[in-house]
Amino acid sequence: MNQQNLLQQLLLIGVGTTSLVAEKLRQVSNQWVKEGRLNADQAKAMVDEVLTHLKEDAASLDEAVQRQTRQFLEGLGVPQQSEIDELRGRIDRLERDLRELKNRSW
């Protein structure tokens, strides 16, 4: 398994775990409302707060994984897309210049 696939699987596991936690949290808060331990507004506020923190943590994790992936690929010498695009542009210009030189010499 390559590094990119591993990172993607870890992210998917994180997303799945977050979804599972959110669902269980909703179930527990609904149960607490039925038992009278919380009112509906308190339960909603609690769920919203926890989900907000989970989303923030997921965003931080995503950024960290992307940063690690970039560093890993750079360490292997894999060029970034912007570098490839720049080289393609340079090749296009060189080919155009070469055609112009050939046309002049004929």
OpenMM code with the backbone's topology and positions (N, CA, C; nanometers):
from openmm import Vec3, app, unit

residues = "MET ASN GLN GLN ASN LEU LEU GLN GLN LEU LEU LEU ILE GLY VAL GLY THR THR SER LEU VAL ALA GLU LYS LEU ARG GLN VAL SER ASN GLN TRP VAL LYS GLU GLY ARG LEU ASN ALA ASP GLN ALA LYS ALA MET VAL ASP GLU VAL LEU THR HIS LEU LYS GLU ASP ALA ALA SER LEU ASP GLU ALA VAL GLN ARG GLN THR ARG GLN PHE LEU GLU GLY LEU GLY VAL PRO GLN GLN SER GLU ILE ASP GLU LEU ARG GLY ARG ILE ASP ARG LEU GLU ARG ASP LEU ARG GLU LEU LYS ASN ARG SER TRP".split()
positions = [
    Vec3(0.0858, -0.1174, 0.0000),
    Vec3(0.0000, 0.0000, 0.0000),
    Vec3(0.0901, 0.1233, 0.0000),
    Vec3(0.0632, 0.2179, -0.0916),
    Vec3(0.1486, 0.3364, -0.0943),
    Vec3(0.1026, 0.4386, 0.0092),
    Vec3(0.1884, 0.5364, 0.0312),
    Vec3(0.1649, 0.6370, 0.1358),
    Vec3(0.0362, 0.7153, 0.1115),
    Vec3(0.0093, 0.7522, -0.0161),
    Vec3(-0.1100, 0.8306, -0.0485),
    Vec3(-0.2371, 0.7532, -0.0135),
    Vec3(-0.2420, 0.6242, -0.0494),
    Vec3(-0.3598, 0.5436, -0.0170),
    Vec3(-0.3777, 0.5300, 0.1334),
    Vec3(-0.2686, 0.5146, 0.2051),
    Vec3(-0.2759, 0.5038, 0.3497),
    Vec3(-0.3341, 0.6308, 0.4101),
    Vec3(-0.2870, 0.7454, 0.3632),
    Vec3(-0.3385, 0.8722, 0.4141),
    Vec3(-0.4869, 0.8893, 0.3822),
    Vec3(-0.5259, 0.8507, 0.2619),
    Vec3(-0.6673, 0.8603, 0.2254),
    Vec3(-0.7518, 0.7697, 0.3141),
    Vec3(-0.7040, 0.6516, 0.3412),
    Vec3(-0.7790, 0.5595, 0.4272),
    Vec3(-0.7893, 0.6134, 0.5691),
    Vec3(-0.6809, 0.6731, 0.6182),
    Vec3(-0.6858, 0.7326, 0.7516),
    Vec3(-0.7880, 0.8452, 0.7579),
    Vec3(-0.7932, 0.9272, 0.6535),
    Vec3(-0.8925, 1.0345, 0.6509),
    Vec3(-1.0341, 0.9787, 0.6493),
    Vec3(-1.0555, 0.8760, 0.5692),
    Vec3(-1.1887, 0.8159, 0.5633),
    Vec3(-1.2274, 0.7539, 0.6972),
    Vec3(-1.1321, 0.6932, 0.7639),
    Vec3(-1.1593, 0.6378, 0.8969),
    Vec3(-1.1977, 0.7506, 0.9919),
    Vec3(-1.1254, 0.8619, 0.9824),
    Vec3(-1.1568, 0.9777, 1.0667),
    Vec3(-1.2956, 1.0311, 1.0400),
    Vec3(-1.3325, 1.0406, 0.9124),
    Vec3(-1.4659, 1.0886, 0.8762),
    Vec3(-1.5716, 0.9913, 0.9275),
    Vec3(-1.5464, 0.8627, 0.9098),
    Vec3(-1.6415, 0.7616, 0.9575),
    Vec3(-1.6559, 0.7650, 1.1086),
    Vec3(-1.5443, 0.7823, 1.1770),
    Vec3(-1.5476, 0.7894, 1.3229),
    Vec3(-1.6247, 0.9123, 1.3686),
    Vec3(-1.6010, 1.0243, 1.3030),
    Vec3(-1.6719, 1.1478, 1.3373),
    Vec3(-1.8217, 1.1306, 1.3165),
    Vec3(-1.8595, 1.0676, 1.2074),
    Vec3(-2.0019, 1.0439, 1.1813),
    Vec3(-2.0630, 0.9530, 1.2869),
    Vec3(-1.9894, 0.8500, 1.3252),
    Vec3(-2.0380, 0.7571, 1.4273),
    Vec3(-2.0537, 0.8289, 1.5612),
    Vec3(-1.9550, 0.9093, 1.5980),
    Vec3(-1.9629, 0.9853, 1.7241),
    Vec3(-2.0826, 1.0791, 1.7207),
    Vec3(-2.1033, 1.1469, 1.6085),
    Vec3(-2.2163, 1.2397, 1.5970),
    Vec3(-2.3490, 1.1658, 1.6144),
    Vec3(-2.3610, 1.0502, 1.5514),
    Vec3(-2.4852, 0.9743, 1.5615),
    Vec3(-2.5085, 0.9256, 1.7044),
    Vec3(-2.4055, 0.8735, 1.7679),
    Vec3(-2.4195, 0.8262, 1.9058),
    Vec3(-2.4514, 0.9417, 2.0004),
    Vec3(-2.3890, 1.0556, 1.9768),
    Vec3(-2.4153, 1.1725, 2.0594),
    Vec3(-2.5622, 1.2158, 2.0468),
    Vec3(-2.6130, 1.2121, 1.9262),
    Vec3(-2.7550, 1.2461, 1.9067),
    Vec3(-2.8453, 1.1466, 1.9800),
    Vec3(-2.8115, 1.0200, 1.9726),
    Vec3(-2.8916, 0.9184, 2.0404),
    Vec3(-2.8915, 0.9403, 2.1917),
    Vec3(-2.7741, 0.9651, 2.2466),
    Vec3(-2.7636, 0.9868, 2.3915),
    Vec3(-2.8395, 1.1123, 2.4318),
    Vec3(-2.8225, 1.2204, 2.3563),
    Vec3(-2.8922, 1.3443, 2.3933),
    Vec3(-3.0433, 1.3273, 2.3824),
    Vec3(-3.0905, 1.2538, 2.2828),
    Vec3(-3.2349, 1.2268, 2.2715),
    Vec3(-3.2841, 1.1450, 2.3911),
    Vec3(-3.2020, 1.0491, 2.4320),
    Vec3(-3.2387, 0.9683, 2.5485),
    Vec3(-3.2464, 1.0551, 2.6744),
    Vec3(-3.1499, 1.1438, 2.6908),
    Vec3(-3.1487, 1.2331, 2.8071),
    Vec3(-3.2691, 1.3268, 2.8069),
    Vec3(-3.3110, 1.3682, 2.6878),
    Vec3(-3.4309, 1.4534, 2.6796),
    Vec3(-3.5525, 1.3714, 2.7234),
    Vec3(-3.5631, 1.2475, 2.6771),
    Vec3(-3.6753, 1.1608, 2.7156),
    Vec3(-3.6774, 1.1361, 2.8659),
    Vec3(-3.5569, 1.1245, 2.9250),
    Vec3(-3.5474, 1.0993, 3.0685),
    Vec3(-3.5629, 1.2274, 3.1506),
    Vec3(-3.5668, 1.3405, 3.0860),
    Vec3(-3.5823, 1.4673, 3.1564),
    Vec3(-3.4526, 1.5231, 3.2128),
    Vec3(-3.3402, 1.4654, 3.1763),
    Vec3(-3.2119, 1.5150, 3.2265),
    Vec3(-3.1692, 1.6430, 3.1552),
    Vec3(-3.2167, 1.6616, 3.0331),
    Vec3(-3.1903, 1.7825, 2.9540),
    Vec3(-3.3190, 1.8223, 2.8851),
    Vec3(-3.3313, 1.9513, 2.8549),
    Vec3(-3.4432, 1.9891, 2.7685),
    Vec3(-3.3928, 1.9876, 2.6245),
    Vec3(-3.4814, 1.9989, 2.5308),
    Vec3(-3.4456, 1.9859, 2.3889),
    Vec3(-3.3439, 2.0910, 2.3466),
    Vec3(-3.3580, 2.2141, 2.3966),
    Vec3(-3.2637, 2.3202, 2.3602),
    Vec3(-3.1236, 2.2912, 2.4134),
    Vec3(-3.1148, 2.2419, 2.5356),
    Vec3(-2.9848, 2.2079, 2.5933),
    Vec3(-2.9187, 2.0938, 2.5138),
    Vec3(-2.9995, 1.9953, 2.4773),
    Vec3(-2.9470, 1.8812, 2.4020),
    Vec3(-2.8940, 1.9274, 2.2664),
    Vec3(-2.9718, 2.0123, 2.2008),
    Vec3(-2.9286, 2.0631, 2.0695),
    Vec3(-2.8005, 2.1439, 2.0833),
    Vec3(-2.7927, 2.2296, 2.1849),
    Vec3(-2.6732, 2.3114, 2.2063),
    Vec3(-2.5515, 2.2225, 2.2333),
    Vec3(-2.5700, 2.1185, 2.3138),
    Vec3(-2.4600, 2.0281, 2.3449),
    Vec3(-2.4111, 1.9574, 2.2185),
    Vec3(-2.5043, 1.9043, 2.1407),
    Vec3(-2.4677, 1.8339, 2.0174),
    Vec3(-2.3982, 1.9301, 1.9215),
    Vec3(-2.4532, 2.0494, 1.9056),
    Vec3(-2.3929, 2.1475, 1.8146),
    Vec3(-2.2508, 2.1833, 1.8564),
    Vec3(-2.2298, 2.1998, 1.9853),
    Vec3(-2.0973, 2.2368, 2.0343),
    Vec3(-1.9960, 2.1253, 2.0085),
    Vec3(-2.0346, 2.0035, 2.0397),
    Vec3(-1.9432, 1.8911, 2.0191),
    Vec3(-1.9136, 1.8737, 1.8699),
    Vec3(-2.0145, 1.8838, 1.7855),
    Vec3(-1.9942, 1.8687, 1.6418),
    Vec3(-1.9062, 1.9804, 1.5862),
    Vec3(-1.9221, 2.1008, 1.6387),
    Vec3(-1.8369, 2.2110, 1.5954),
    Vec3(-1.6910, 2.1806, 1.6263),
    Vec3(-1.6660, 2.1309, 1.7464),
    Vec3(-1.5287, 2.0954, 1.7837),
    Vec3(-1.4755, 1.9804, 1.6979),
    Vec3(-1.5602, 1.8831, 1.6690),
    Vec3(-1.5177, 1.7718, 1.5844),
    Vec3(-1.4817, 1.8194, 1.4446),
    Vec3(-1.5622, 1.9100, 1.3904),
    Vec3(-1.5342, 1.9627, 1.2565),
    Vec3(-1.4045, 2.0426, 1.2552),
    Vec3(-1.3821, 2.1211, 1.3597),
    Vec3(-1.2575, 2.1977, 1.3675),
    Vec3(-1.1382, 2.1032, 1.3758),
    Vec3(-1.1517, 1.9990, 1.4564),
    Vec3(-1.0436, 1.9016, 1.4689),
    Vec3(-1.0205, 1.8292, 1.3368),
    Vec3(-1.1287, 1.7966, 1.2667),
    Vec3(-1.1163, 1.7285, 1.1377),
    Vec3(-1.0458, 1.8187, 1.0367),
    Vec3(-1.0786, 1.9483, 1.0376),
    Vec3(-1.0135, 2.0415, 0.9460),
    Vec3(-0.8647, 2.0515, 0.9774),
    Vec3(-0.8312, 2.0562, 1.1053),
    Vec3(-0.6900, 2.0618, 1.1453),
    Vec3(-0.6175, 1.9346, 1.1029),
    Vec3(-0.6824, 1.8214, 1.1213),
    Vec3(-0.6230, 1.6943, 1.0821),
    Vec3(-0.6019, 1.6899, 0.9311),
    Vec3(-0.7014, 1.7364, 0.8558),
    Vec3(-0.6912, 1.7380, 0.7104),
    Vec3(-0.5727, 1.8236, 0.6665),
    Vec3(-0.5574, 1.9414, 0.7258),
    Vec3(-0.4450, 2.0286, 0.6926),
    Vec3(-0.3123, 1.9609, 0.7254),
    Vec3(-0.3065, 1.8961, 0.8403),
    Vec3(-0.1834, 1.8289, 0.8805),
    Vec3(-0.1494, 1.7142, 0.7850),
    Vec3(-0.2497, 1.6386, 0.7443),
    Vec3(-0.2270, 1.5276, 0.6515),
    Vec3(-0.1808, 1.5807, 0.5169),
    Vec3(-0.2429, 1.6882, 0.4694),
    Vec3(-0.2003, 1.7466, 0.3425),
    Vec3(-0.0570, 1.7969, 0.3496),
    Vec3(-0.0223, 1.8617, 0.4597),
    Vec3(0.1136, 1.9120, 0.4786),
    Vec3(0.2130, 1.7949, 0.4806),
    Vec3(0.1789, 1.6895, 0.5546),
    Vec3(0.2660, 1.5726, 0.5620),
    Vec3(0.2807, 1.5050, 0.4256),
    Vec3(0.1719, 1.4993, 0.3512),
    Vec3(0.1754, 1.4395, 0.2171),
    Vec3(0.2676, 1.5188, 0.1258),
    Vec3(0.2534, 1.6530, 0.1283),
    Vec3(0.3417, 1.7378, 0.0467),
    Vec3(0.4877, 1.7151, 0.0840),
    Vec3(0.5160, 1.7128, 0.2131),
    Vec3(0.6534, 1.6928, 0.2588),
    Vec3(0.7054, 1.5549, 0.2172),
    Vec3(0.6218, 1.4553, 0.2280),
    Vec3(0.6601, 1.3200, 0.1883),
    Vec3(0.6931, 1.3150, 0.0399),
    Vec3(0.6054, 1.3726, -0.0411),
    Vec3(0.6272, 1.3724, -0.1863),
    Vec3(0.7502, 1.4547, -0.2241),
    Vec3(0.7698, 1.5676, -0.1571),
    Vec3(0.8896, 1.6477, -0.1820),
    Vec3(1.0146, 1.5688, -0.1472),
    Vec3(1.0089, 1.4941, -0.0374),
    Vec3(1.1222, 1.4113, 0.0036),
    Vec3(1.1560, 1.3047, -0.0993),
    Vec3(1.0554, 1.2575, -0.1706),
    Vec3(1.0774, 1.1588, -0.2763),
    Vec3(1.1213, 1.2237, -0.4071),
    Vec3(1.1129, 1.3565, -0.4109),
    Vec3(1.1507, 1.4274, -0.5337),
    Vec3(1.0380, 1.4404, -0.6336),
    Vec3(0.9154, 1.4147, -0.5923),
    Vec3(0.7996, 1.4269, -0.6811),
    Vec3(0.7672, 1.5758, -0.6967),
    Vec3(0.7646, 1.6248, -0.8206),
    Vec3(0.7380, 1.7679, -0.8399),
    Vec3(0.5919, 1.8027, -0.8132),
    Vec3(0.5702, 1.9276, -0.7741),
    Vec3(0.4336, 1.9761, -0.7554),
    Vec3(0.3729, 2.0083, -0.8917),
    Vec3(0.2412, 2.0149, -0.8969),
    Vec3(0.1722, 2.0420, -1.0224),
    Vec3(0.2150, 2.1759, -1.0804),
    Vec3(0.2360, 2.2760, -0.9959),
    Vec3(0.2778, 2.4074, -1.0460),
    Vec3(0.4147, 2.3999, -1.1134),
    Vec3(0.5036, 2.3159, -1.0606),
    Vec3(0.6351, 2.2991, -1.1227),
    Vec3(0.6235, 2.2298, -1.2581),
    Vec3(0.5369, 2.1316, -1.2663),
    Vec3(0.5144, 2.0614, -1.3929),
    Vec3(0.4554, 2.1578, -1.4953),
    Vec3(0.3583, 2.2384, -1.4535),
    Vec3(0.2966, 2.3353, -1.5443),
    Vec3(0.3992, 2.4358, -1.5946),
    Vec3(0.4868, 2.4811, -1.5057),
    Vec3(0.5916, 2.5761, -1.5452),
    Vec3(0.6843, 2.5130, -1.6489),
    Vec3(0.7236, 2.3888, -1.6268),
    Vec3(0.8107, 2.3198, -1.7222),
    Vec3(0.7416, 2.2989, -1.8563),
    Vec3(0.6131, 2.2681, -1.8549),
    Vec3(0.5388, 2.2534, -1.9813),
    Vec3(0.5384, 2.3847, -2.0589),
    Vec3(0.5196, 2.4940, -1.9866),
    Vec3(0.5225, 2.6249, -2.0517),
    Vec3(0.6585, 2.6531, -2.1130),
    Vec3(0.7628, 2.6201, -2.0406),
    Vec3(0.8989, 2.6415, -2.0927),
    Vec3(0.9234, 2.5540, -2.2157),
    Vec3(0.8772, 2.4302, -2.2114),
    Vec3(0.8929, 2.3410, -2.3269),
    Vec3(0.8174, 2.3968, -2.4463),
    Vec3(0.6947, 2.4437, -2.4240),
    Vec3(0.6168, 2.5018, -2.5331),
    Vec3(0.6901, 2.6201, -2.5960),
    Vec3(0.7463, 2.7081, -2.5115),
    Vec3(0.8190, 2.8241, -2.5640),
    Vec3(0.9432, 2.7813, -2.6420),
    Vec3(1.0155, 2.6819, -2.5892),
    Vec3(1.1347, 2.6328, -2.6587),
    Vec3(1.0987, 2.5700, -2.7938),
    Vec3(0.9906, 2.4928, -2.7971),
    Vec3(0.9470, 2.4326, -2.9231),
    Vec3(0.9076, 2.5408, -3.0244),
    Vec3(0.8384, 2.6429, -2.9762),
    Vec3(0.7995, 2.7530, -3.0650),
    Vec3(0.9237, 2.8247, -3.1190),
    Vec3(1.0201, 2.8516, -3.0299),
    Vec3(1.1439, 2.9168, -3.0721),
    Vec3(1.2198, 2.8300, -3.1724),
    Vec3(1.2223, 2.7001, -3.1501),
    Vec3(1.2909, 2.6087, -3.2413),
    Vec3(1.2246, 2.6088, -3.3789),
    Vec3(1.0915, 2.6066, -3.3816),
    Vec3(1.0200, 2.6120, -3.5105),
    Vec3(1.0520, 2.7417, -3.5843),
    Vec3(1.0565, 2.8532, -3.5105),
    Vec3(1.0878, 2.9814, -3.5721),
    Vec3(1.2291, 2.9808, -3.6304),
    Vec3(1.3233, 2.9235, -3.5571),
    Vec3(1.4606, 2.9154, -3.6072),
    Vec3(1.4697, 2.8272, -3.7314),
    Vec3(1.3964, 2.7168, -3.7314),
    Vec3(1.3963, 2.6285, -3.8491),
    Vec3(1.3356, 2.7003, -3.9695),
    Vec3(1.2289, 2.7731, -3.9464),
    Vec3(1.1631, 2.8455, -4.0562),
    Vec3(1.2543, 2.9542, -4.1121),
    Vec3(1.3334, 3.0191, -4.0307),
    Vec3(1.4252, 3.1227, -4.0761),
    Vec3(1.5368, 3.0649, -4.1615),
    Vec3(1.5824, 2.9445, -4.1248),
    Vec3(1.6953, 2.8860, -4.1962),
    Vec3(1.6565, 2.8279, -4.3307),
    Vec3(1.5306, 2.8101, -4.3549),
    Vec3(1.4858, 2.7567, -4.4858),
    Vec3(1.4750, 2.8699, -4.5780),
] * unit.nanometer
topology = app.Topology()
chain = topology.addChain("A")
for resn in residues:
    res = topology.addResidue(resn, chain)
    for name in ("N", "CA", "C"):
        topology.addAtom(name, app.Element.getBySymbol(name[0]), res)
